[in-house]
């Protein structure tokens, strides 16, 4: 405890770090306040139908990603997911289309161009999703909740069109807030915004589960709640190991010794993570799983066929498809973040080599094979953790609390927290203060 307070004091002493943390907290406060600003023309006291719709299932998960803004009919109701969807499309285009491949190789200028394209694509996606969301409001809310009668001919021009513009502006503003956190705050801005929405739901989910267990006459009551907490802690620790897990690949480097001595061998390592993609595969896969619901205009009562199948979070096909997408995106994101060719080239420039493997093409093939082998179990474990909430719900755990038994919520929460702590620790160590953990460096992963 003493070490913790000493760390807090050290953080307060570093002006730049202190300002970054306060700036981040201020931006997150603005986002949370904005999630309660209801769209003009809607009575906030009549949102019970929308809150009921988002109390469970995939709509509840979508509401969690928006930090509750979805069920509040807020100006931030569509959250950051349209931007995530646009990012997926642009990154996939980087594999298939030469123009985007050239942009990826142009360094900072290419990155800025791709970010601009992503923003334009986000606006297009929002222009499709916003009217669908507003249509859903007319289904879920009574006519008296609207200032303008939904059945009138003027409803579209006087409410739907202005509200569409507001929803687009709201999401773009949230994107801007995320970029400001990344530039002037601490951590990855977009990830922090997603995380704060998840954290906002955790106290309610915990107290709701506790209250429901206490009220049980049979079934274990408080004992069952304690068992759930132990299981949650075990899954929490496993998820940390999954995100931090590293496999070290030994590489023999040639090093010139000072003087007239010959080259000597110094054993070093290339750290290759079992899960090098972090939690990005989960975010990408979840964004795609939202697509059928969005195409059905968010109306769960009217869904059928494929849309209904992929709206059932307890169903086999939903979880099977979700797991396959996570495995595929883990390989995809690992391929674009870790380049064996670049690693082999860097080793060659530094006079390094892998014992028993020829430099050049053979080294690239060796590194690529190793990455494929260690990514497979990592991706499978990630998929298993992601679908654990379905099994938790089968065991009788409430939908809100089950979301934290693995799944998107827990993994994003852990990934973002670890990455943020890693950045804080870097500031401390750079100024010769003790890190956050004496046992070793925190290994985070930007999501």
Buried (B, 14 or more C-beta within 10 A) or exposed (E): EEEEEEBEEBBEEBEEBEEBBEBBBEBBEBBBEBBBBBBEBBBEEBBEBBBEBBBBBBBBBBBBBBBBBBBBBBBBBBBBBBBBBBBBBBBEBBEEEEEBEEBBEEEEEBEEBBEEBBBEBBBEBBBEBBBBBBBBBBBBBEEEBBEBEBEEEEBBEBBBBEBBEBBBEBBBBBBEBBBBBBEEBBBBBBBBBBBBBBBBBBEEBBEBBBEBBEEEEEEEBEEBBEEBEEBBEEBBEBBBEBBBBBBEBEBBBEEEEEEEEEEEEEEEEBEBBBBBBBBBBBBBBBBBBBEBBBBBBBBBEEBEEEBBBBBBBBBEEBBEBBBEBBBBBBBBBBBEBBBBEEBBBEBEEEEBBBEEBEBEEEBBBBBBEBBEEBBBEBBBBBBBBBBBBBBBBEEBBBBBBBBBBBBBBBBBBBBBBBBBBBBBBBBBEEEEBEBBEEEEEBBBBBB
